[in-house]
């Protein structure tokens, strides 16, 4: 069973500072934000195609905002 996560807010993403390694903040339904060592933030979506896990890069924060992402991905 998938773990429930609370949706990220724009303010939470803005306040996140980088640490010594790359990490992910999950929004739920396979959508997450990757925070790199240099402080850049990328939206990514995991999905399955032909029974293989794939990752779709959606865009860079703040060009793509959490407010715009309104569509929810289907749970897998």
Secondary structure, DSSP 8 states (H G I E B T S, - for coil): ---------HHHHHH----SS-EEEEEETTEEEEE-TTS-EEEEEEEEETTEEEEEEEEEETTS-TTTT-S-----
